[in-house]
Amino acid sequence: MGRELEMNRSVTRRAGLWLGGFLLIPFSLWPQEAAQAPAPSSQASVDGSSNGQQVLLLDDVIREALEKNPEVKSALHAVNALQRRVPQVKTLPDPVVSVGWAGNITPFSTQSGDPSSYRGVTVSEQFPYPGKLKLSGQIASKEADAAQADYEAVRRRITAEVKAAYYDYFYFDQATRTTNQNKELLEKLSKIAEARYRVGKAMQQDVLRSQVEISLLIEKLTVLEQQRSTAQARINAYMVRSPESPLPPAANVEPATIQYSLDELYALAAGNDTAVLRNQRLVERGRLGVVLAEKQYRPDFGVSYMYQQRTAQADMNGLTFSVNIPVFYRAKQRQGVAEASEDLISAEKMRDNRLNEVRFELKQQYLAAKASERLLSLYSKGVVPQSSLALESSMSAYQVGNVDFLSLIANFTTLLDYETDYYRQLADYQTAIARMESLTSERISVPPDPNSPAPLVKPAKEEK
């Protein structure tokens, strides 16, 4: 927060110096419009909003996005569907009931005088070899766990993307505000140059160049407003709102401090990355699959009960036991074990590959965050104050004719570029932290105010 206040103070000093130089010109030489021009608008307060102005809070955007986003809901229903599958595969096959008769063609009739004529009912049930149903249930449970990791991955990705969109939105807000302030000051400088030109103390090209610079700032504002509208539509899309829904300005963003080393981040990601967790569940599923495939060598059993009603003789009861014999084990069971083994190896390699990928992603985001962190420090402590002093010095020299107008404009545009670059780097820095947090599932940074830390968004319990 101190960095932004320092930048705001530099803008205020610059405005005061320009207005002071403006007052050095005799009153008779003031442009009429300049004499009536309003003072620059007040700076934003330390919470990122003007006095009494509503701001858009990041936590509110994340909460609404996770509650309404269709992709999150779809992933949740996919988990629920697989969880409903577990009791199905653990249950015995449905018993089979059959009815029949012999003798007459008429249904359920017997032929009188024929002792072989009957009508009857048969009930049969298949019993897999002990352990097969339990293994099938465990495999289905691991698949549901993998889907749960996919669901968590969607939530984390949506959270990271919402944060990135929010920080972009914040950047365009700040860049637009800074550019507008500098445009107002440049308009005053243009009127100073025009007044000096009228009394022969400046050249006409100074007036024309200032007008060109104003036009360039208007062009830049047009692009920034279009980009801000795009960022606003992106946030609305995550919250499942109309793209045209109005949003207040983003709340103030302060750079946090990363509290973990890169090696510590590697360890966190290895245990918490959703893709790693998903692949680990698939490895466990593969191991169970190999055990189940080996059990297919064991036969299943069948039991049937039959009741026959006969007209000429007493009723008959029958009981039948059956067992399948895996005589084609070379083409079926042996190949099934080989298939399950290949699936297990594939799952292990996918897990190892994801560990490599997540290390690269962490390294990439960590380097980006550290680069942005160094640039933020450079801009706030060195470049912006130095550029502000250079502009103030050239402004004083321009008033007495020791510096040409082109040098003054060059210093002006340099300062403006660095001021907007500061907010660009701040947005990129926070975005890199958000992406690392999505990989580690941990808050890896310390907020500027340690007395009121903002917890990392965790998945809320969903009603099923």
N, C-alpha and C positions, 0 to 999 in steps of 0.2 A: 504494500500500500504506500510505503514511503517513496518508492521509486516513481509511482504515478504522480504523487503529490509534488515531487521534485520536478517532474516533467511539466506538470500544470503550472508550477511557479515560474518555470523558465518561459512558458508561453505568456504568463502575466507580465513578467519583467520585459519580455520583448514588446508586448503591447504598450506597456508604460513608456518604454524608450521611444517607440515610434510615435506615440501620441505626444511625448515630450518634444521630440524633434519637430513634430507637426506644429506645436505651439510656438516654436522659435521663428516661424515664418510670420511676417507682419500680417496683422488682421486683414488689411486691404487685399492681401494676396491669397487669402483663403478661398477655396472653391465654396460656393454657396451650399452645395449638397453636403460637403464635408462638415461644415459648421453645424448642420442639422442632423448629422448621422448619429444613430444611437450607439451607445457603448456596447462593447462585446458582451455576449451573454455570459452569465455566471457559470463557473466551473461545476462539474458534477460533484456531488458529495462523496464522502469516502466509501459509502456502501454501494457505489456504482449507479445511483439514481439521483435525479434532481429532487429538490425538496418536495415531498408529498407525491412524487411520481411512482407509480407502480412498476415493479420490475419482474422479469421472468426468472424464476428460481430453477436451478438445474435439477434438484431433487424432485420438484413437482413434475417436471417434464419426464424424467425417468419413470416415476411412479405411474403416470398416466400411460406412457408408452407400453410398459410391461403389462398393465391391466387390459389394454385395448388391442394391442398388436395382434393381428390374425396369425402370424407365423408362430408366435409364442403359444397361442391357444391350440394351433394345429399340433405342435410338438407335444403339448400336454395330453391331448387326446390320443396321440400315438402311444405314449407311455401307458395310459389307462387301458388301451386296447391290448397291449402285450401283457399287462398284469392280469387281465381277465383270462388270458390264455393259460396261465400257470395251473389253475385247478382243473382245467379241461384235460391237459395231457397227463395229469397225475391220476385220473379216474379210470376205472376199468371200462372196457368197451361195453356198449349197450347190449343187454341180453337179447337174444333173438327168440321170438315166439312164432311157432308155425302150427297150422291146423291142416288136417287132411282126412280123407276117407277113401275107402276102397269098396267096390261092389257096384252100386248104381251111379249113374252120371249125375243124378239129382244131388245137389249140395247137402252134405252132412247126413246122407241116408245110407243105410246098409242093405245088403241083399239077404233076404230071409232064406234060411236053409243052407247058406254058405258059411262054414266056420271061419273062412279066411277074411270075410268081409268085416270091416270095422270103421269107426270114426275116432279120431284122437287128436291130441295136442302135444306139442313138443316145445320145451324151453331149453335153450343152450346158452352157455357163457364161456368166453375165452379168458384165460388167466395168463398174462405174460410172465415170463420167468422172474422170480423174485429179484427186485432191484431195478428192473427196467423202467417201471413207472416212476420211481423216485428219481432216477437219473434224468428222465424226460422232464420232470418238473423242475429239477435244478437247472437244466439247460434253458428252459423257457424263462426261469427267473433271471438268469444271467443276460438273456436277450432283453428282458425288461429293464435290467440295470443299465445296459448299454444305451437303451432308448432314453433312460433318465439322464444319462450323461449328455446325450444329444439335446435334450430339453434344456439342461443347464447351459449348454454351449450357445443355444439360441438366445437365452436370456442375457448371457454375458456379452454376446456379440451386439445385441440390440442396445444394451447399456453403453458399450464402448462407442457405437455409432451415434447414439443420441448425444453423448458427451462431445464427440468430434463435431457434430452439427452445431451444438450449442456454442462451442468455443469459436467456431467459424462465425456464427451469428454475433457473438461478442466482438470479434475482431472487426467485422464490417460496421458495427455500431460505433466502435471507438475510432476507426479510420475515417468514417463519415463525419463524426463530430470534430476530429482534429483538422480534417480538410476544410470543413466549414469555417472553423475559427481562423485558419490561415487565409482562407479566401477573403474574409472580412478585413483582416489586417492588410492583405495585399491590395484590396480596393482603396484603403486609406493611403497606402504608399503610392498607388497610381495617381491619386489626387494631389499628393505632395509633389510628385514629378511633374504633373500638369501645371501646378502653380509655379514651380521653379522654371518651367519652360516659358510661361507667360512673361516672366521678368528677365528672360535671357540667361538664367543660371543653369539650365539643363537643355539637352538636345531633344528634338522631337522623337528620336528613336527610343529614348527612355520611356516616353509616354506610350508609344506603340508597343514596346517590348512588355511593359507592365500589363497592357491590355491582352497581349498574346498569352501571358502567364495566367491571367484570370480565366481566359477561355480554356486553357489547358486544365485548370483546376475544375472548371465546370464539366469538362469531359471526364475527368477522373471521378467526380461526384456522380455523374450519370452511370458509370460502370459500377461504382461501389453500391449505389442504390439498387441496380439490377442484381448484383451478387447478394446483397442483403435480402432482397425479395426471394431469391432462390433458396438461400439458407432458411428463411422463414417458412417457405413451402416445404422444405425438407423436414423441419421440425414438426410441422403440422401433419405431414404424412406419417411420421412415427407415432404421433398421438391420435391417428385416425380422425383427423379433422379436415375440413375443406382447405385446399391450398391457399385460399384467399382469406382465411381466418386471421384477424389482426392479432399481433403479439406485442406485448410491451418490450422495452429494451431489456437486454440481458443484464443480470446483476453483475456487480464488479467481480473481477477474477484476479486473484493474486497468485504469483508463482509459489508452488509448494516446494518442499525439499525432499528428495529421495533418500530414504533411510536404510536402504539395503544395498549391499555390494552386488556385483554381477553374479558372482558365484552363489550367493544366497538366493538370488532370483532364479538361478538355474535349479536349485534344490526345491524351491517352492513350486516352480512350474512342473517339475518331474512328478510331484505328488498331487498337484491340484489341477493341472490342465485337463480340460474336459475331453479332448481327443485322446490324450494318454490314458485317462480313466476308462474311456469307452473301449479302447483297444485292449486294455488289461482285462476288462470283463469278457471280451471276445476270446482272449487267450484262455481264461478260465472256462469259458464255454467249450472251447476246442478240446481242453483236457477231459472234460466230462464226456464230450462226444466220442473221444477215443475209447473211454471205458465202456460207454454204451454200445459202440460198434463191436467191441470184443465180446460183450454179453450176447450179441446176436447169434453167436455159436450155440448158446443155450436154447433148448426148445421151449416153446410156449405150450400151454395145456388148454384143453377144452373139456367141458362137462355138459352133458345133455340129459334131460329127464323127459321120458315119453309116457303118456297115458293113453291107452286104447280101450275104447268101449265096443264090445262085440255082442251081437244079439243071441247067437247060438251058444256062446261060451262065456265064461267069467271074464270080467275086465282084466286088462293086462297093464302092468307097470314096467317101465324099462329105464335103465341108467347106462349111459355111454361115456367113456373116457377117451379122449383123443390127445395126441401129441404130434407136433410136426417134427420131421427129421431133416436137418440141414444137409442133405446129400449134395447140394450144389454149392457147397461152401467156397470152392475155389473161385467161382464166378460171382458170388454174392457176398458172403460174410468176409472173406479175405479182402475183396476189393473195397468193402465198406470200411474196414479198418484202415486200409491204405488211404482212402478218401478222407477219413476223419483226421489222420495223421498229417496229411497235406494241408488241410484247413487249419490245424493247430500251428504248423510252421508258418503259414501265411499270416495268421494273426500275430504271431510273435514278431515277424519282420515288420508288419505294419506298426506295431507298438514301438519298436526300435527306431523306425524311420520317423515317427512322430516326435520322438525325443530329440532327434537331430534337428527336425524342423522347428520345434519350439525353442531350442537353444538359439538357432539363427534368428528367429523372430524377436526373441528377447534382446539379443545382441544388437540387432538393427534398431529397435525402439530405444534401447538404452543409449546407444551412440547418438541417436537423433535428439534425445532428451538432454544429454550432456552438452551437445553442441548448442542447442537452443538456450540452455542455462548459461553457458559462457557468453553467448551473444546478448542475452538479457542484461547480464552484469556489465558487459562492455557498453551497451547502449545507455543504460541508466546512470552509470558512474563516469563514463568517459565520453562517448561519442556525442550524445545528445547535449550534455552541458557544454562541451567544447564547441559544438556546432552553434549552440545558442550564443556563446560568447563571441564567436567569430562573426555571427550575424549582427550582434549588437555593435561590435567594433566597426564593421563595414558600414553600418547605418550611421554611426557618428561621423565616420570619415566621409560618407556621402554628403552629409549635411554641409560640410565645409569644402567639398569639392576635391577631396584627396583620393576618392575611390569612384570608379565609373559605375554606372547603373547595372551593367551586365554582371560585374562581380558581386554586387549586392543581391541580384536575383539568383545567382548561382548559390550563394550562401543560404538564401531563403529556401530554395528547392531542396538543397542538401539536408537542411534541418527537417523539413517536412517529410522527406523520404525516411529518414532515420526514426522519426517519431512514429510513423505508421509501421515501419519494420519492427519496432519494439513490440507492438501489439500482435503482429503476425507471428513473431517468435514465441510470444507468450501463449498464443493459441496452439501453436505446434507443440510446445513443451507440455502443456496440459493434455493434449491429445495423445502424445507418446506415453505419458504416465497412465492414461486411461487404458490404452491398449496393453500395457504391461500388466495392469491390474486384472484385465480380463484373462490373461494367461496364468496368473498366479493365484487368483481368487483372494488376494490380500490387499489391504490398503498399504501401498509401498511408500507413500509420501507422508510427510508431516504437514498439516495445514499451517498457514501463517500464524493463527492464534491457537496455541496448544491447549488453551483452557476450554475450547469448544470444538473438538474434532468432529468432522463430518464423517460418519461411518460409511464404508463401502456398501453399495446397494446389494443386499442379499435377496435371494429368491423368497418371495412371500409364499405362504401355504395357499395352495389353490384348492377350491372345493371340487370334489370329484363327483 
